Amino acid sequence: MNDLGQDLELRLVRYFTVVAAHQHFGRAAADLHVAQSALSRQIQRLEKYLGTRLLDRTPQGARLTSAGQTFLPRAEALLRAARQAQLAVREQAQRDRIAIGYVEDLVITSAVRELRGRYPDAEITTRHLSCRDVGALSDKRVDALIARAPLPLADDVSTTVLYEEPRVLVVPRGHPLADRASVTAEELAGEEAMPCAFETADWTSYRVLGGDVPTVENYEDKLELVASGRAIAVLPVGDRRSSLRPDLLTVPVEGAPPSRVVMVSRKGDLNPMIRNLGLAAKAVLTAPAS
């Protein structure tokens, strides 16, 4: 009497195919790294389940019975199907996974929410990065990076422009330009020690202007230079951090190329969630009002 009330165990099926391949319990046990007695008991369990003998034990080893010969190709097909199902699920899980990096003051919540709404079963994570953490993409800590161009990255990246935003001048209260409705790029050219580069398409998103400005890396230190009256700065309109300081004011800049918010990924990366993120981000991320 068999135990058809129980599910057929793939482990027992695999054991049977290994014994059939070796035609010997001892060699099959060594291949499977199990004791020969334990392997014999498992084959007996399978035979009991199926209600028939699959292998005849002989002095030379083991020989397939007629039932075993019938069962073997089906057992192999069953194992192949199980393996293909496992690989398909793993591949799908890999396709539906993305780690999104973002930097500076950018808020990407709406894009992430949109992506999760479109792909509720996907594994979507975010990671806030320092503007100097340029290795997160190449070392695969993130699959895509949302930031402002230009970025100090290698050429082997793919870039998608999500939106553009105008720039504003940041000055201390009492500055001659503080009460202006707007300023032009030409007016700011004289504020720089180096020639004005507003006409350059890849003009950096953050620039401190002044005739004798020390080099500073920290964003807050740049604002401190502006607040102290030693410099002025041009920033993307979407960067609201300067507005948190009551001693600073912003003035729209006319004639400057827009700041570009981009999504960057590794060139040749076939993860479809990267494209899906780009579509979701373009649908909901927009330039803030000036």
Residue pairs with C-beta under 8 A, 6 or more apart in sequence:
1 51
2 48
2 49
2 50
2 51
3 48
3 49
4 49
6 49
8 49
9 46
10 78
10 79
10 82
11 42
12 42
12 43
12 45
12 46
12 49
13 46
13 75
13 78
13 79
14 79
15 28
15 32
15 39
15 42
15 43
15 46
16 43
16 46
16 54
16 55
16 68
16 71
16 72
16 75
17 72
17 75
17 76
17 79
18 28
18 31
18 32
19 25
19 28
19 39
19 43
19 55
19 62
20 55
20 62
20 64
20 68
20 72
21 28
22 28
22 31
22 61
22 62
23 61
23 62
23 63
23 64
24 60
24 61
24 62
25 36
25 39
25 40
25 43
25 57
25 61
25 62
26 36
26 61
27 61
28 39
29 35
29 36
29 38
29 39
32 39
43 54
43 55
46 54
47 53
47 54
47 55
50 67
50 71
52 65
52 67
53 65
53 67
53 68
54 64
54 65
54 67
54 68
54 71
55 62
55 63
55 64
55 65
55 68
56 62
56 63
56 64
56 65
64 72
93 123
94 271
95 271
95 272
95 273
96 119
96 121
96 122
96 123
96 273
97 122
97 123
97 124
97 271
97 273
98 115
98 122
98 123
98 124
98 125
98 143
98 144
98 271
98 273
98 274
98 276
98 277
99 125
99 126
99 127
99 141
99 142
99 143
99 144
100 108
100 112
100 124
100 125
100 126
100 127
100 142
100 143
100 144
100 145
100 146
100 277
101 126
101 127
101 128
101 129
101 136
101 137
101 141
101 142
101 144
101 145
101 146
101 147
102 108
102 126
102 127
102 128
102 129
102 145
102 146
102 147
103 128
103 129
103 130
103 131
103 133
103 145
103 146
103 147
103 148
104 131
104 147
104 148
104 219
104 239
105 238
105 239
105 240
105 241
106 146
106 147
106 148
106 238
106 261
108 126
108 146
108 281
108 285
110 284
110 285
111 146
111 277
111 280
111 281
111 284
111 285
112 124
112 126
113 284
114 280
114 281
114 283
114 284
115 122
115 124
115 273
115 276
115 277
115 280
115 281
116 122
116 124
118 276
118 280
119 273
119 276
122 273
124 273
127 136
127 141
127 142
129 136
129 142
129 145
131 147
131 219
132 217
134 151
134 152
134 153
135 141
136 142
136 145
137 144
137 145
137 153
137 157
137 264
137 265
137 266
138 153
138 154
138 266
140 266
143 265
143 266
143 269
143 271
143 273
143 274
144 263
144 264
144 265
144 274
144 277
144 278
145 151
145 263
145 264
145 265
146 162
146 261
146 262
146 263
146 264
146 281
147 261
147 262
147 264
148 205
148 236
148 259
148 260
148 261
148 262
149 159
149 161
149 202
149 205
149 259
149 260
149 261
149 262
150 202
150 204
151 262
151 264
153 264
156 266
156 267
156 268
157 264
157 265
157 266
157 267
158 264
158 265
158 266
158 267
158 269
159 262
159 263
159 264
160 262
160 263
160 264
160 278
160 282
161 260
161 261
161 262
162 261
162 262
162 263
162 278
162 281
162 282
162 285
163 260
163 261
163 282
163 285
163 286
163 287
164 258
164 259
164 260
164 261
164 287
165 236
165 237
165 238
165 258
165 259
165 261
165 287
165 288
166 236
166 237
166 252
166 253
166 256
166 258
166 259
166 287
166 290
167 234
167 235
167 236
167 237
167 252
167 253
167 256
167 258
167 259
168 234
168 235
168 236
168 237
168 250
168 251
168 252
168 253
168 290
169 177
169 183
169 188
169 232
169 233
169 234
169 250
169 251
169 252
169 253
170 223
170 226
170 232
170 233
170 234
170 235
170 242
170 248
170 249
170 250
171 177
171 178
171 226
171 232
171 248
171 249
171 250
171 251
172 178
172 226
172 227
172 228
172 229
172 247
172 248
172 249
173 247
173 248
173 249
175 229
175 232
175 249
177 183
177 187
177 232
177 251
178 249
178 251
180 251
181 251
181 252
182 251
182 252
182 253
182 254
183 251
183 252
183 253
183 254
184 253
184 254
184 255
185 196
185 198
185 253
185 254
185 255
185 256
186 196
186 255
188 196
188 198
188 209
188 232
188 234
188 253
189 195
189 196
189 198
191 209
191 210
191 211
191 232
192 209
192 210
192 211
193 210
193 211
193 212
193 213
197 203
198 255
198 256
198 257
199 257
200 257
201 257
203 256
203 257
205 235
205 236
205 259
206 219
206 222
206 233
206 234
206 235
206 236
206 239
207 233
207 234
208 216
208 222
208 225
208 226
208 231
208 232
208 233
209 231
209 232
209 233
209 234
210 225
210 230
210 231
210 232
212 230
213 225
213 230
213 231
214 225
216 222
216 225
219 241
222 231
222 233
223 233
223 241
223 242
223 245
223 248
225 231
225 233
226 232
226 233
226 242
226 248
227 245
227 247
227 248
233 242
234 253
234 256
235 242
235 250
236 259
237 250
237 252
237 259
237 287
237 288
237 289
237 290
238 259
238 261
238 287
238 288
240 288
242 248
242 250
243 250
252 290
258 287
261 285
261 287
263 277
263 278
263 281
265 274
